[in-house]
Each structure stands twice: as structure tokens, then as C-alpha cells.
Amino acid sequence: MDERRPWTPEDILELRSMAQKYPTTQISAELKRGHSATVMKAHLLRISLRLKPKRGSRPADVSLTPGPGRDGSADLDLDKESLG
């Protein structure tokens, strides 16, 4: 069984500096800790691990109503003759 390692002040600084910039799996690998341990420590310290969107990126489509083609009702009927 693995022995538990206490969190050092340096570990916590590294966690804080990487939070919201890198995925949790990358943070836990850098800290040489398990995913669950990293998530739990961040939670106890009230550090959000949710990634911030990159600057200039478009927001995700949050439309709740299906538009044309989303439910399959407006699919185009294409065959080889109409393409050529």
C-alpha cells in the first residue's frame, strides 16, 4: 500500500499556480499525486480547477431548442448525380 505524503507549502503553491490553466490530470502528474488527492486538496482549499476559456475563443452553443439538422428532420438528400 502506498504511503501518504503530506502536502508541502510548495505543493500548494504549484497547485494554485496551475489551477484554471491546466487539466487536472496534468496538475496531478506534475505534483506526482493521484487525481482524487489533487481534486480533494483543491476542494479543501477552495481552489477551482475548472479551466478558464482561452482568450478569443467562441463560447459554446447553449441553445436548448434543436435547430435545422440537429434532430435529423432537415437532412439533405444528396446523391451522386446532384453533386456532380
Backbone as a chain_set.jsonl record, in Angstrom:
{"seq": "MDERRPWTPEDILELRSMAQKYPTTQISAELKRGHSATVMKAHLLRISLRLKPKRGSRPADVSLTPGPGRDGSADLDLDKESLG", "coords": {"N": [[0.847, -1.179, 0.0], [0.472, 2.24, -0.776], [2.215, 4.907, 0.791], [1.023, 7.774, 2.484], [1.711, 11.109, 1.53], [2.422, 14.151, 3.048], [1.049, 17.361, 2.181], [3.108, 19.852, 0.983], [4.046, 23.324, 1.497], [5.103, 24.191, -0.935], [3.954, 22.411, -2.75], [1.297, 23.216, -2.587], [1.472, 25.844, -3.518], [2.212, 25.314, -6.159], [-0.059, 23.924, -7.019], [-1.975, 25.993, -6.811], [-0.904, 27.776, -8.72], [-1.163, 26.363, -11.102], [-3.84, 25.818, -11.315], [-6.895, 26.263, -13.068], [-5.572, 26.705, -15.396], [-4.433, 24.447, -16.465], [-5.331, 21.036, -17.27], [-6.777, 18.822, -14.801], [-5.624, 16.268, -14.705], [-3.08, 16.733, -15.706], [-2.073, 18.48, -13.776], [-2.084, 16.835, -11.479], [-0.228, 14.917, -12.287], [2.099, 16.459, -12.504], [2.429, 17.168, -9.839], [2.912, 14.729, -8.84], [0.9, 13.154, -7.674], [-2.193, 11.482, -6.945], [-5.194, 11.668, -8.957], [-7.622, 11.967, -7.501], [-6.651, 12.831, -4.996], [-5.577, 15.29, -5.67], [-7.836, 16.698, -6.575], [-9.388, 16.673, -4.228], [-7.757, 18.126, -2.419], [-7.697, 20.614, -3.666], [-10.398, 21.24, -3.46], [-10.693, 21.405, -0.635], [-9.12, 23.633, -0.177], [-10.561, 25.487, -1.461], [-10.089, 26.02, -4.176], [-10.676, 26.512, -7.508], [-10.721, 24.167, -10.099], [-11.679, 24.266, -12.582], [-11.254, 24.799, -15.984], [-10.404, 27.894, -17.438], [-11.865, 29.582, -20.21], [-10.033, 29.922, -23.262], [-8.567, 32.964, -24.296], [-10.274, 34.844, -26.681], [-11.598, 32.691, -27.727], [-14.579, 31.199, -28.984], [-17.757, 31.17, -27.349], [-19.449, 28.18, -26.26], [-22.189, 26.666, -28.02], [-25.203, 27.249, -26.588], [-27.809, 26.777, -27.045], [-31.016, 25.5, -26.396], [-33.057, 24.546, -27.903], [-33.642, 22.411, -30.635], [-32.116, 22.974, -33.744], [-32.201, 23.347, -37.363], [-31.418, 20.269, -38.825], [-30.338, 19.217, -36.516], [-31.995, 17.414, -35.251], [-32.36, 15.616, -37.202], [-34.441, 16.055, -38.943], [-34.169, 17.858, -41.025], [-32.369, 16.87, -42.852], [-30.267, 16.75, -45.686], [-30.984, 15.375, -48.854], [-28.809, 13.936, -50.658], [-27.386, 12.752, -53.637], [-25.177, 11.002, -55.923], [-25.527, 12.129, -58.466], [-26.584, 14.701, -58.022], [-24.443, 15.946, -56.907], [-22.526, 16.214, -58.845]], "CA": [[0.0, 0.0, 0.0], [1.239, 3.479, -0.847], [2.223, 5.727, 1.987], [0.552, 9.136, 2.229], [2.698, 12.185, 1.64], [1.768, 15.417, 3.398], [1.165, 18.446, 1.208], [4.06, 20.888, 1.388], [3.665, 24.652, 1.01], [5.483, 24.274, -2.342], [2.926, 21.677, -3.493], [0.094, 24.053, -2.616], [1.76, 26.945, -4.437], [2.169, 24.755, -7.514], [-1.473, 23.672, -7.294], [-2.618, 27.291, -7.054], [-0.423, 28.399, -9.955], [-1.599, 25.594, -12.262], [-5.3, 25.741, -11.333], [-7.617, 27.002, -14.098], [-4.728, 26.855, -16.582], [-4.095, 23.117, -16.964], [-6.277, 19.991, -16.853], [-6.494, 18.209, -13.513], [-4.71, 15.136, -14.881], [-1.725, 17.274, -15.867], [-1.669, 19.018, -12.47], [-1.77, 15.73, -10.574], [1.021, 14.296, -12.75], [3.188, 17.369, -12.144], [2.597, 17.103, -8.391], [3.148, 13.317, -8.512], [-0.179, 12.76, -6.778], [-3.347, 10.926, -7.626], [-6.234, 12.603, -9.397], [-8.553, 12.217, -6.393], [-5.969, 13.623, -3.966], [-5.45, 16.663, -6.186], [-9.176, 17.305, -6.573], [-9.804, 16.869, -2.842], [-6.985, 19.215, -1.826], [-8.198, 21.855, -4.264], [-11.708, 21.495, -2.854], [-10.491, 21.85, 0.747], [-8.535, 24.98, -0.215], [-11.495, 26.316, -2.23], [-9.432, 26.371, -5.436], [-11.401, 25.96, -8.647], [-9.89, 23.523, -11.11], [-12.353, 24.419, -13.875], [-10.412, 25.539, -16.918], [-10.94, 29.125, -17.99], [-11.793, 29.547, -21.675], [-8.91, 30.661, -23.816], [-8.907, 34.29, -24.785], [-10.617, 34.888, -28.089], [-12.353, 31.523, -28.163], [-16.014, 31.434, -29.025], [-18.493, 30.388, -26.349], [-20.157, 27.007, -26.774], [-23.59, 26.875, -28.357], [-26.009, 26.859, -25.435], [-29.194, 26.718, -27.463], [-31.695, 24.316, -25.899], [-34.001, 24.072, -28.903], [-32.92, 21.878, -31.783], [-32.197, 23.739, -34.976], [-32.248, 22.51, -38.557], [-30.392, 19.242, -38.936], [-29.924, 18.66, -35.227], [-32.822, 16.259, -34.896], [-32.443, 14.759, -38.369], [-35.608, 16.355, -39.765], [-33.838, 18.698, -42.166], [-31.216, 16.3, -43.531], [-30.285, 16.896, -47.131], [-30.99, 14.122, -49.6], [-27.847, 14.101, -51.731], [-26.908, 11.558, -54.321], [-24.012, 11.287, -56.758], [-25.909, 12.972, -59.608], [-26.758, 16.099, -57.61], [-23.13, 16.504, -56.534], [-21.586, 16.301, -59.937]], "C": [[0.891, 1.239, 0.0], [1.121, 4.263, 0.445], [1.785, 7.144, 1.628], [1.676, 10.131, 2.427], [1.967, 13.459, 2.043], [1.994, 16.462, 2.304], [2.116, 19.5, 1.757], [3.554, 22.242, 0.919], [4.015, 24.831, -0.475], [4.468, 23.559, -3.235], [1.674, 22.548, -3.658], [0.292, 25.252, -3.542], [1.68, 26.485, -5.891], [0.728, 24.472, -7.935], [-2.193, 24.971, -7.616], [-2.191, 27.904, -8.385], [-0.911, 27.675, -11.208], [-3.118, 25.539, -12.407], [-5.869, 26.707, -12.371], [-6.779, 27.263, -15.346], [-4.455, 25.519, -17.254], [-5.143, 22.121, -16.518], [-5.821, 19.325, -15.554], [-5.519, 17.044, -13.639], [-3.266, 15.609, -15.025], [-1.201, 17.827, -14.537], [-1.264, 17.882, -11.544], [-0.486, 15.016, -10.994], [2.221, 15.151, -12.356], [3.491, 17.302, -10.641], [2.936, 15.691, -7.908], [2.172, 12.831, -7.441], [-1.323, 12.191, -7.605], [-4.361, 12.001, -7.985], [-7.164, 12.971, -8.244], [-7.924, 13.079, -5.304], [-5.857, 15.082, -4.393], [-6.79, 17.383, -6.142], [-9.627, 17.603, -5.147], [-9.063, 18.034, -2.19], [-7.452, 20.558, -2.377], [-9.551, 22.23, -3.655], [-11.556, 22.033, -1.428], [-9.931, 23.269, 0.818], [-9.402, 25.971, -0.993], [-10.831, 26.88, -3.49], [-10.226, 25.712, -6.559], [-10.414, 25.36, -9.64], [-10.525, 23.609, -12.49], [-11.491, 25.283, -14.777], [-11.126, 26.798, -17.397], [-10.875, 29.028, -19.504], [-10.618, 30.382, -22.164], [-9.4, 31.983, -24.379], [-9.167, 34.253, -26.281], [-11.382, 33.684, -28.589], [-13.842, 31.841, -28.099], [-16.708, 30.616, -27.952], [-19.217, 29.225, -27.013], [-21.602, 27.36, -27.066], [-24.447, 26.358, -27.21], [-27.492, 26.813, -25.76], [-29.829, 25.412, -26.996], [-32.707, 23.773, -26.89], [-33.235, 23.565, -30.106], [-33.15, 22.731, -33.02], [-32.249, 22.804, -36.159], [-31.093, 21.518, -38.567], [-29.989, 18.617, -37.616], [-30.733, 17.441, -34.844], [-33.029, 15.332, -36.091], [-33.588, 15.095, -39.289], [-35.269, 17.15, -41.011], [-32.592, 18.194, -42.894], [-31.363, 16.487, -45.038], [-30.228, 15.529, -47.796], [-30.075, 14.305, -50.804], [-27.516, 12.75, -52.348], [-25.771, 11.967, -55.247], [-24.344, 12.209, -57.91], [-26.043, 14.43, -59.206], [-25.442, 16.741, -57.213], [-22.267, 16.811, -57.732], [-21.935, 17.141, -61.06]], "O": [[1.918, 1.287, 0.677], [0.078, 4.28, 1.099], [2.149, 7.653, 0.568], [2.48, 10.02, 3.353], [0.967, 13.806, 1.414], [3.003, 16.439, 1.6], [1.938, 19.981, 2.876], [2.71, 22.302, 0.024], [3.31, 25.539, -1.195], [4.154, 24.026, -4.33], [1.078, 22.603, -4.734], [-0.625, 25.63, -4.27], [1.143, 27.19, -6.745], [0.342, 24.748, -9.071], [-2.942, 25.041, -8.59], [-3.011, 28.483, -9.097], [-1.059, 28.294, -12.261], [-3.63, 25.249, -13.488], [-5.38, 27.826, -12.529], [-7.223, 27.964, -16.255], [-4.266, 25.457, -18.469], [-5.789, 22.328, -15.49], [-4.628, 19.274, -15.253], [-4.673, 16.854, -12.766], [-2.342, 14.965, -14.529], [-0.025, 17.661, -14.212], [-0.221, 17.951, -10.894], [0.269, 14.557, -10.136], [3.245, 14.623, -11.923], [4.647, 17.369, -10.225], [3.212, 15.478, -6.728], [2.553, 12.198, -6.457], [-1.398, 12.4, -8.816], [-4.384, 13.086, -7.404], [-7.461, 14.147, -8.032], [-8.583, 13.959, -4.749], [-6.021, 15.993, -3.581], [-6.87, 18.538, -5.722], [-10.187, 18.667, -4.883], [-9.672, 18.84, -1.486], [-7.586, 21.527, -1.63], [-9.811, 23.4, -3.372], [-12.215, 23.004, -1.057], [-10.225, 24.015, 1.752], [-9.038, 27.134, -1.164], [-10.991, 28.054, -3.823], [-10.423, 24.497, -6.558], [-9.401, 25.974, -9.974], [-9.978, 23.086, -13.461], [-11.052, 26.364, -14.385], [-12.313, 26.763, -17.722], [-9.928, 28.453, -20.041], [-10.26, 31.4, -21.572], [-10.521, 32.086, -24.877], [-8.379, 33.7, -27.049], [-11.78, 33.646, -29.753], [-14.296, 32.638, -27.277], [-16.298, 29.491, -27.669], [-19.555, 29.288, -28.195], [-22.172, 28.249, -26.434], [-24.421, 25.168, -26.896], [-28.333, 26.81, -24.861], [-29.253, 24.34, -27.177], [-33.173, 22.644, -26.733], [-32.285, 24.206, -30.555], [-34.274, 23.153, -33.293], [-32.333, 21.588, -35.984], [-29.939, 21.885, -38.346], [-29.348, 17.566, -37.612], [-30.224, 16.532, -34.188], [-33.789, 14.368, -36.003], [-33.71, 14.473, -40.344], [-36.031, 17.113, -41.977], [-31.847, 18.98, -43.479], [-32.462, 16.389, -45.583], [-29.507, 14.637, -47.348], [-30.514, 14.776, -51.853], [-27.386, 11.744, -51.652], [-25.441, 13.149, -55.343], [-23.499, 13.014, -58.301], [-25.655, 15.315, -59.969], [-25.339, 17.968, -57.187], [-21.343, 17.617, -57.624], [-21.165, 17.246, -62.014]]}, "num_chains": 1, "name": "protein.A"}
